């Protein structure tokens, strides 16, 4: 009887969560889009202190291939001040929990150089216009089942904790492309091992080239993705194929893995959630790629609100081809002279692990940039309530595609002292947005043929 009562209570609780997730934005708030709010829902004006400027988006510029995003006027700036262990109390209310932990753990070496803030991110006009339309129509039936959105961010005026996450998952990134993703596991002494991955991706939702535009709804493929590990030799030739969809379980993602040892591709339901990504030696879970991806079902989601936070922003230096990986890798944390931190408004979302669908993290606190709906940091807690990791994404605006991305992304493991860096291309090639892929490229049979060559 006690077990049955507990099950009924859980069912009632998650039913309430689902019902609250379906609420739409009030019409009076929707009317603010394009006026006091930007078309994607950010506050257009700066803050009262003048430490956050008004939105000043920059236009499209640069070729789709061979382009390293850079803004010389930003690169020439000097830090306004530096946050260290000695003065962190002065800024504590504007720091993520993870950055406070780094400052406390490594007082002799870790610091955050804070620069003038710039809000230059922009999107194509179709995406801006579509976001305004979606605000009045889009809704969540459950946290993994959105509907009634076409082109643009589905929820520019979020009403629940799951909606900013969906904005991040579905943001405009261009039509397709190839990313050269280099990763390193950095030991306590700063020594590192490097893994090289090539990723091909086609974006189906939020793609203006697709006519008619794809509707965001359960069961429809939103992204098709394949990765190939190029090195080290022991992992070379491993392929991961994924069709990302809205929905839960197999409906939310179809995935396949090709192993060189087996010489065949097979379905891979483990390409999900808190299972370790191939080649990371457990330093990155599948749902930590791109700061967060995949199903939301293992958590309940709370929208905490908008807050001013110092976050990695306009990170052109640390992601440039003028910096080598050895320049980034330092003992215990990345070289503190390379990141650029700015004060920005973020949406804070807290995710609590559901008792019936266990995850390694009991709680995650997300920090999501208001101008781009990109997750720029997350605090990951274990089931003892201890801060287990800080994950930060160094945000930059790629003007050639008119999107924003995080490069690199860093995961600090507080239990071991090691850290993991991913999404690096410094010694390789920049994202190639000129790539187009033929029909059938993202199918298991195509990967099998490609791997057999």
SEDODREN-96712 format. One line per field, with one value per residue (C-alpha): x, y, z; residue number from 1. Coordinates in nm, 2 decimals, decimal comma. Layout:
# SEDODREN-96712
X: (X	...) $
Y: (Y	...) $
Z: (Z	...) $
num: (NUM	...) $
This chain:
# SEDODREN-96712
X: (0,00	0,28	0,45	0,13	0,07	0,42	0,37	0,04	0,21	0,49	0,24	0,05	0,36	0,49	0,15	0,15	0,49	0,37	0,06	0,25	0,49	0,21	0,13	0,17	0,33	0,08	-0,02	0,09	0,44	0,44	0,36	0,69	0,90	1,07	1,02	1,15	1,25	1,46	1,28	1,43	1,32	1,63	1,59	1,69	1,82	2,13	2,12	2,09	2,46	2,57	2,78	2,56	2,50	2,20	2,17	2,38	2,37	2,63	2,54	2,64	3,00	3,26	3,27	3,11	3,44	3,78	3,66	3,80	3,56	3,74	3,68	4,00	3,82	3,74	4,08	4,25	4,06	4,22	4,05	3,84	3,94	4,03	3,83	4,06	4,03	4,11	3,83	3,57	3,33	3,28	3,15	3,01	2,64	2,73	2,94	2,83	2,88	3,14	3,35	3,34	3,47	3,76	3,86	3,85	4,04	4,32	4,37	4,73	4,66	4,30	4,15	3,89	3,98	3,66	3,63	3,38	3,05	2,93	2,60	2,67	2,50	2,25	2,04	1,90	1,58	1,37	1,48	1,40	1,06	0,98	1,07	0,80	0,54	0,64	0,59	0,22	0,18	0,44	0,37	0,50	0,26	0,52	0,88	0,99	0,70	0,70	0,45	0,34	0,68	0,84	1,16	1,31	1,33	1,01	0,99	1,14	0,93	0,98	0,71	0,87	1,22	1,21	1,15	1,49	1,65	1,44	1,56	1,92	1,86	1,68	1,87	1,96	2,31	2,29	2,19	2,47	2,84	3,15	3,32	3,68	3,64	3,97	3,95	4,20	4,20	4,43	4,61	4,70	5,04	4,90	5,00	4,73	4,62	4,45	4,16	4,06	3,70	3,53	3,16	2,91	2,57	2,25	2,00	1,65	1,45	1,53	1,66	1,53	1,65	1,38	1,05	0,80	0,97	0,99	0,74	0,88	0,68	0,74	0,89	1,02	1,40	1,55	1,92	2,11	2,47	2,77	3,11	3,43	3,72	4,04	4,29	4,44	4,49	4,32	3,99	4,03	3,75	3,48	3,16	2,85	2,54	2,24	1,90	1,79	1,41	1,15	1,01	1,13	1,33	1,37	1,12	1,36	1,68	1,78	2,15	2,40	2,76	3,02	3,31	3,63	3,67	3,33	3,34	2,97	2,72	2,46	2,18	2,32	2,05	2,33	2,42	2,22	2,22	2,49	2,67	3,03	3,09	3,33	3,69	3,65	3,75	3,44	3,52	3,21	2,86	2,66	2,42	2,70	2,79	2,71	2,66	2,33	2,15	1,90	1,59	1,48	1,28	1,52	1,48	1,22	1,28	1,25	1,27	1,46	1,46	1,69	2,01	2,34	2,64	3,00	3,02	3,27	3,18	3,31	3,58	3,77	4,12	4,10	3,93	4,16	4,42	4,68	4,66	4,79	4,65	4,96	4,88	4,54	4,64	4,77	4,78	4,43	4,26	4,30	4,54	4,36	4,51	4,31	3,94	3,74	3,46	3,19	2,88	2,56	2,20	2,13	1,83	1,89	1,73	1,76	1,71	1,64	1,69	1,36	1,37	1,23	1,49	1,83	2,11	2,47	2,38	2,12	2,09	2,21	2,20	2,21	2,31	2,17	2,26	1,96	2,07	2,15	1,97	2,31	2,40	2,72	2,77	2,63	2,70	2,66	2,59	2,62	2,37	2,54	2,46	2,83	2,94	3,08	3,17	3,17	3,10	3,16	3,12	3,32	3,07	3,14	2,93	3,01	2,91	2,95	2,66	2,49	2,48	2,66	2,85	3,07	3,43	3,60	3,39	3,56	3,44	3,62	3,61	3,63	3,66	3,98	4,13	4,14	3,96	3,83	3,84	3,63	3,52	3,87	3,98	4,27	4,53	4,29	4,02	3,73	3,37	3,29	2,94	2,96	2,93	2,62	2,53	2,35	2,03	2,11	2,44	2,31	2,18	2,34	2,41	2,60	2,82	2,88	3,01	3,21	3,38	3,46	3,67) $
Y: (0,00	0,24	0,17	0,22	0,55	0,67	0,58	0,78	1,08	1,07	1,04	1,34	1,54	1,48	1,54	1,88	1,95	1,86	2,07	2,38	2,33	2,38	2,75	3,00	3,35	3,63	3,85	4,16	4,01	3,89	4,25	4,37	4,16	4,39	4,69	4,69	4,33	4,21	3,98	3,68	3,80	3,97	4,31	4,56	4,83	4,81	4,80	5,10	5,09	5,11	4,79	4,60	4,79	4,80	4,54	4,65	4,35	4,33	4,23	3,92	3,93	3,67	3,36	3,03	2,84	2,92	3,20	3,26	3,49	3,80	4,16	4,36	4,64	4,38	4,22	4,55	4,60	4,57	4,41	4,64	4,44	4,09	3,87	3,67	3,48	3,80	4,01	3,75	3,83	4,17	4,00	3,67	3,75	3,77	3,45	3,10	2,85	2,68	2,99	3,06	2,71	2,75	3,08	2,92	2,60	2,76	3,11	3,13	3,07	3,10	3,44	3,59	3,89	4,10	4,31	4,56	4,40	4,39	4,26	4,21	3,87	3,86	3,62	3,63	3,83	3,51	3,38	3,71	3,74	3,37	3,40	3,67	3,45	3,15	3,34	3,35	3,00	2,75	2,54	2,23	1,94	1,78	1,88	1,67	1,75	2,10	2,20	2,49	2,65	2,71	2,90	3,09	3,03	2,85	3,03	3,38	3,46	3,15	3,04	2,72	2,59	2,35	2,63	2,80	2,46	2,40	2,74	2,63	2,30	2,44	2,77	2,87	2,75	2,76	2,49	2,23	2,21	2,03	2,09	2,00	1,91	1,86	1,75	1,72	1,56	1,78	1,62	1,79	1,89	2,04	1,74	1,64	1,38	1,49	1,34	1,46	1,43	1,54	1,61	1,66	1,80	1,90	2,13	2,06	2,27	2,64	2,60	2,88	2,68	2,41	2,48	2,47	2,52	2,22	2,23	2,16	1,85	1,51	1,24	1,48	1,48	1,82	1,75	1,48	1,42	1,20	1,20	1,02	0,99	1,05	1,00	0,85	0,53	0,31	0,50	0,60	0,49	0,50	0,66	0,79	0,86	1,04	1,16	1,41	1,45	1,59	1,32	1,07	0,75	0,62	0,88	1,15	1,01	0,74	0,66	0,41	0,33	0,19	0,01	-0,07	-0,39	-0,52	-0,37	-0,30	-0,03	-0,11	0,06	0,24	0,34	0,42	0,73	0,92	1,11	1,03	0,76	0,86	0,99	0,77	0,87	1,10	0,84	0,93	1,31	1,40	1,25	1,24	1,50	1,74	1,78	2,14	2,22	2,02	1,80	1,52	1,44	1,64	1,36	1,27	1,60	1,85	2,20	2,52	2,87	3,07	3,40	3,65	3,75	3,94	3,71	3,73	3,47	3,37	3,60	3,73	3,46	3,53	3,50	3,16	3,01	3,17	3,00	3,22	3,01	2,66	2,38	2,39	2,76	2,67	2,37	2,47	2,28	2,26	2,51	2,67	2,95	3,24	3,50	3,36	3,37	3,68	3,73	4,00	4,09	3,98	3,90	3,53	3,31	3,07	2,73	2,46	2,09	1,83	1,46	1,27	0,98	0,74	0,81	0,84	1,05	1,10	1,46	1,52	1,89	2,11	2,49	2,63	2,98	3,08	3,40	3,61	3,74	3,40	3,14	2,96	2,77	2,93	2,76	2,49	2,38	2,00	1,85	1,49	1,30	1,41	1,77	1,85	2,05	1,79	1,99	2,33	2,33	2,65	2,74	3,03	3,22	3,39	3,54	3,38	3,66	3,45	3,22	3,48	3,25	3,21	2,91	2,80	2,73	2,59	2,42	2,32	2,07	2,10	1,78	1,88	1,53	1,45	1,79	1,71	1,90	1,83	2,07	2,02	2,21	2,33	2,40	2,63	2,40	2,27	2,44	2,66	2,54	2,49	2,61	2,57	2,19	2,03	1,67	1,45	1,26	0,94	1,08	1,05	0,69	0,38	0,21	0,52	0,51	0,14	0,20	0,50	0,31	0,01	0,22) $
Z: (0,00	0,09	-0,25	-0,43	-0,25	-0,34	-0,70	-0,71	-0,55	-0,81	-1,09	-0,96	-0,91	-1,27	-1,41	-1,24	-1,39	-1,73	-1,70	-1,59	-1,89	-2,14	-2,04	-2,32	-2,29	-2,20	-2,50	-2,32	-2,29	-2,66	-2,76	-2,62	-2,87	-3,11	-2,88	-2,53	-2,59	-2,88	-3,12	-2,94	-2,60	-2,45	-2,27	-2,54	-2,31	-2,10	-1,72	-1,49	-1,39	-1,75	-1,70	-1,95	-2,28	-2,51	-2,78	-3,08	-3,33	-3,60	-3,96	-4,15	-4,28	-4,38	-4,60	-4,50	-4,53	-4,39	-4,16	-3,82	-3,63	-3,49	-3,39	-3,37	-3,17	-2,90	-2,91	-2,84	-2,52	-2,18	-1,87	-1,66	-1,35	-1,23	-1,00	-0,77	-0,44	-0,26	-0,39	-0,50	-0,21	-0,38	-0,69	-0,54	-0,62	-0,99	-1,01	-1,09	-0,81	-1,01	-1,07	-0,69	-0,64	-0,88	-0,71	-0,37	-0,47	-0,67	-0,50	-0,62	-0,99	-1,10	-1,18	-1,41	-1,63	-1,68	-2,00	-2,12	-2,22	-2,58	-2,71	-3,08	-3,15	-3,43	-3,63	-3,99	-4,02	-4,09	-3,75	-3,57	-3,73	-3,67	-3,30	-3,26	-3,43	-3,22	-2,89	-2,94	-3,07	-2,94	-2,63	-2,45	-2,42	-2,19	-2,13	-2,43	-2,66	-2,81	-3,08	-3,30	-3,38	-3,72	-3,78	-3,49	-3,12	-3,00	-2,66	-2,66	-2,35	-2,14	-1,89	-1,76	-1,69	-1,99	-2,24	-2,23	-2,28	-2,59	-2,71	-2,67	-2,84	-3,14	-3,20	-3,55	-3,65	-4,03	-4,27	-4,23	-4,18	-4,07	-3,73	-3,65	-3,28	-3,09	-2,73	-2,45	-2,10	-1,89	-1,59	-1,26	-1,39	-1,72	-1,94	-2,18	-2,43	-2,75	-2,94	-3,29	-3,41	-3,73	-3,70	-3,99	-3,91	-4,09	-3,91	-4,02	-3,77	-3,79	-4,15	-4,38	-4,68	-4,61	-4,77	-4,62	-4,28	-4,05	-3,77	-3,42	-3,30	-3,16	-3,38	-3,65	-3,69	-3,60	-3,64	-3,81	-3,70	-3,75	-3,58	-3,68	-3,44	-3,63	-3,36	-3,14	-3,33	-3,07	-3,13	-3,49	-3,72	-3,45	-3,59	-3,40	-3,59	-3,43	-3,55	-3,29	-3,25	-3,01	-2,78	-2,52	-2,54	-2,89	-3,01	-2,89	-3,05	-3,28	-3,26	-3,40	-3,32	-3,56	-3,39	-3,59	-3,38	-3,48	-3,83	-3,83	-3,73	-3,47	-3,28	-2,97	-2,72	-2,48	-2,68	-2,43	-2,11	-1,85	-2,05	-2,13	-2,48	-2,69	-2,65	-2,35	-2,08	-1,88	-1,87	-2,08	-2,08	-2,40	-2,27	-2,20	-2,57	-2,68	-2,31	-2,31	-2,56	-2,58	-2,37	-2,07	-1,91	-1,63	-1,46	-1,34	-1,46	-1,27	-1,42	-1,15	-1,35	-1,51	-1,34	-1,41	-1,41	-1,52	-1,81	-2,08	-2,37	-2,70	-2,67	-2,99	-2,85	-2,68	-2,99	-3,25	-3,47	-3,31	-2,99	-2,96	-2,74	-2,52	-2,46	-2,32	-2,11	-1,77	-1,44	-1,27	-1,51	-1,85	-1,89	-1,71	-1,95	-2,25	-2,14	-2,16	-1,91	-1,94	-1,74	-1,91	-1,82	-1,82	-1,76	-1,47	-1,48	-1,22	-1,31	-1,03	-1,11	-1,10	-0,84	-1,10	-1,37	-1,21	-1,35	-1,22	-1,14	-0,88	-0,97	-1,25	-1,25	-1,60	-1,70	-2,05	-2,23	-2,29	-2,64	-2,79	-2,58	-2,55	-2,23	-2,13	-1,79	-1,57	-1,21	-1,18	-0,84	-0,71	-0,50	-0,18	-0,27	-0,35	-0,65	-0,88	-1,19	-1,35	-1,72	-1,91	-2,28	-2,42	-2,63	-2,96	-3,24	-3,58	-3,81	-4,13	-4,03	-3,80	-3,50	-3,17	-3,04	-2,76	-2,84	-2,65	-2,38	-2,05	-1,78	-1,45	-1,24	-0,88	-0,75	-0,94	-1,02	-1,39	-1,66	-2,01	-2,30	-2,62	-2,93	-3,00	-3,36	-3,30	-3,47	-3,72	-3,94	-3,85	-3,89	-4,26	-4,31	-4,69	-4,66	-4,80	-4,77	-5,01	-4,93	-4,74	-4,60	-4,24	-4,27	-4,11	-4,45	-4,56	-4,25	-4,30	-4,65	-4,55	-4,26	-4,48	-4,73) $
num: (1	2	3	4	5	6	7	8	9	10	11	12	13	14	15	16	17	18	19	20	21	22	23	24	25	26	27	28	29	30	31	32	33	34	35	36	37	38	39	40	41	42	43	44	45	46	47	48	49	50	51	52	53	54	55	56	57	58	59	60	61	62	63	64	65	66	67	68	69	70	71	72	73	74	75	76	77	78	79	80	81	82	83	84	85	86	87	88	89	90	91	92	93	94	95	96	97	98	99	100	101	102	103	104	105	106	107	108	109	110	111	112	113	114	115	116	117	118	119	120	121	122	123	124	125	126	127	128	129	130	131	132	133	134	135	136	137	138	139	140	141	142	143	144	145	146	147	148	149	150	151	152	153	154	155	156	157	158	159	160	161	162	163	164	165	166	167	168	169	170	171	172	173	174	175	176	177	178	179	180	181	182	183	184	185	186	187	188	189	190	191	192	193	194	195	196	197	198	199	200	201	202	203	204	205	206	207	208	209	210	211	212	213	214	215	216	217	218	219	220	221	222	223	224	225	226	227	228	229	230	231	232	233	234	235	236	237	238	239	240	241	242	243	244	245	246	247	248	249	250	251	252	253	254	255	256	257	258	259	260	261	262	263	264	265	266	267	268	269	270	271	272	273	274	275	276	277	278	279	280	281	282	283	284	285	286	287	288	289	290	291	292	293	294	295	296	297	298	299	300	301	302	303	304	305	306	307	308	309	310	311	312	313	314	315	316	317	318	319	320	321	322	323	324	325	326	327	328	329	330	331	332	333	334	335	336	337	338	339	340	341	342	343	344	345	346	347	348	349	350	351	352	353	354	355	356	357	358	359	360	361	362	363	364	365	366	367	368	369	370	371	372	373	374	375	376	377	378	379	380	381	382	383	384	385	386	387	388	389	390	391	392	393	394	395	396	397	398	399	400	401	402	403	404	405	406	407	408	409	410	411	412	413	414	415	416	417	418	419	420	421	422	423	424	425	426	427	428	429	430	431	432	433	434	435	436	437	438	439	440	441	442	443	444	445	446	447	448	449	450	451	452	453) $
